Amino acid sequence: QEQLVESGGGLVQAGGSLTLSCEAHGSLFRFSAMAWYRQAPGKQRELVAPITSSDSTNYRDSVKGRFTFSRDHAKNTVYLHLDNLKPEDTAVYYCNKIGADDMDYWGKGTLVTVSS
């Protein structure tokens, strides 16, 4: 059964750090190009960072130099390390395949709240 389980969110002060994890269960996600997304309150979901099947990464401008995407193929797990967090990073963070849309399966996400 295909499943995505995100974890690691929490409440942190501005300038703090967190590491998010996403366990991908099922063959659909194994070795796939994956991505982290986030959805802030009252806003649409946005792409934060993709990672290709060969582990090449890219980041949206607002998180460049602060977020780091990595993966452990053996564990079928992807990670997002968040440094120097800002209040505008507050959102529910999700992982999924690159190009996933509302018609695709989504996990429950993990909430990151950054206080000023």
Residue, then its C-alpha position, 0 to 999 in steps of 0.5 A: q500500500e502506498q503511503l507517505v508519513e511526514s514527521g519532525g515538525g514543531l514549534v520553534q523560535a525564529g532562527g531555530s532549526l528543524t529536520l523533517s522526515c518523510e517515510a515513503h511506503g510502497s513501490l510507487f515512491r521508491f527511487s522516484a523524483m520526490a519533492w517537499y511542498r508546504q501550505a501556509p494558512g490561507k494559501q495554496r500549496e507550493l513547491v519548496a524543493p525537488i530532488t531527482s532520482s539521482d539526488s540532484t536538488n533545487y530550492r525555491d528562492s525564499v529557502k535557498g541557503r537555509f533548507t537542505f533536502s536529502r534522502d536515504h534510498a535504503k530507508n526510502t526516506v527523504y529529509l528536509h533540514l530547515d535552518n534559520l527559520k522565519p515566521e513566513d516558513t510557518a506551514v504544513y509540510y508535505c512530501n510527494k512525487i514531483g508534479a503531484d497535484d490535488m488528484d494524487y494521494w497526499g500524506k497528513g503532513t507535518l506542521v512547522t510553526v515559527s514564532s517571531 
